[in-house]
Amino acid sequence: MDEPGLTRACTMGPIVAAVEAAGGSIARVFRRAGMPLALMDAPDRLILLRDQLRLVDGAVRESGDPALPARLAVATGIGGLGPIGRHVRACATLGDALAQVEAVTPALLQTATWTGLCRQGEDAVYGYAVTERIEAGRQTNEMLALGYLLGTVRHFLGPRWRPRRAVLTGAILPDRSEAERIFDCDLGLGPRAGLHFDAALLATPNPAPDRLLGAAPPPPNAGLTACVAGLIELALLEGRPSIDGVARRLGLSRRSLQRRLEAEGTGFAPILQGVLRAQAETLLAGGTTPIGRIALDLGYADAAHFTRAFLGWTGLAPRTWRHLHATSPSFERTGPFAGPGRSPGKMPGRRPGAPPKG
């Protein structure tokens, strides 16, 4: 089994308004996909790519609008791509922008997909493909992506520009005429989604270049361990994460997940502990959330159970840790996740309960 693809939750943001505008229930869309609605408050959260496809497909069904992905992409434009949109606006030419999108997409937005440029004779083909074996929701996701591809190219060539061909995969294209109206170009079916246009246009300069400002979110870590950590963070939005729930979302049996984590030198329990500690430290560092509220948010029955766990991780009570963090500039925190085979209590350079380095 290949590593599952991941994507940023920010790609789901426009779905809420679109489904509700169509008179649908966004809560029902998320429930059917087995996803927490609270995800909308965490746009930089990583989710499984297959869950994104399931959500987009569910939104289409809920709204009864096969052209919904086209509406979403056109309405949000390249701004809907977050930091990738900022990279596009900072590039000198269209060719530079398309090369930059290909280079940064796996780090800034999603993995297990390809967005890039290839040549077919005198044509340039700016394409998109899901490389993970996912069938459900593939065409609806491609329609969403095609809108972003159009937005990227039209930033350089103008809003009325039309490609020679715009292609989606699949046997049929429901409500083709409406999608063509929204995209303002003809759509066809073929083996790979993308835009075909004259390669000479790649030299087109940026009509309104911007400086690349703003910090990008950290890139997704590779490997199953990081993926499980991300799914644990996601499950915390609804309650206490379980190995069975994470395995089910990955399409694995409990035992298969355990074996694969063991091969990476870790297990579910140390990953869960690492995530809980990192989340606890983030909440404590904020300085205002009550200890009891933090305990409940992390799935503990009460503050006493959380305090015992935190004391075991750090050698400090939560209130003591918060005080030291607020008053000592050199006080150390863990990273977002300790990493494969490394317990959060065994991070290099700091013993559990040891004072911060001065």
Secondary structure, 3 states (H helix, E strand, C coil): CCCCCEEEHHHHHHHHHHHHHCCCCHHHHHHHCCCCHHHHHCCCCEEEHHHHHHHHHHHHHHHCCCCHHHHHHHHHHHHHHCHHHHHHHHCCEHHHHHHHHHHHHHHHCECCEEEEEEEECCEEEEEEEECCCCCCCHHHHHHHHHHHHHHHHHHHHCCCCCCCEEEECCCCCCCHHHHHHHHCCCEEECCCEEEEEEHHHHHCECCCCCCCCCCCCCCCCCCHHHHHHHHHHHHCCCCCCCHHHHHHHHCCCHHHHHHHHHHCCCCHHHHHHHHHHHHHHHHHHHCCCCHHHHHHHCCCCCHHHHHHHHHHHHCCCHHHHHHHHHHCCCCCCCCCCCCCCCCHHHCCCCCCCCCCCC
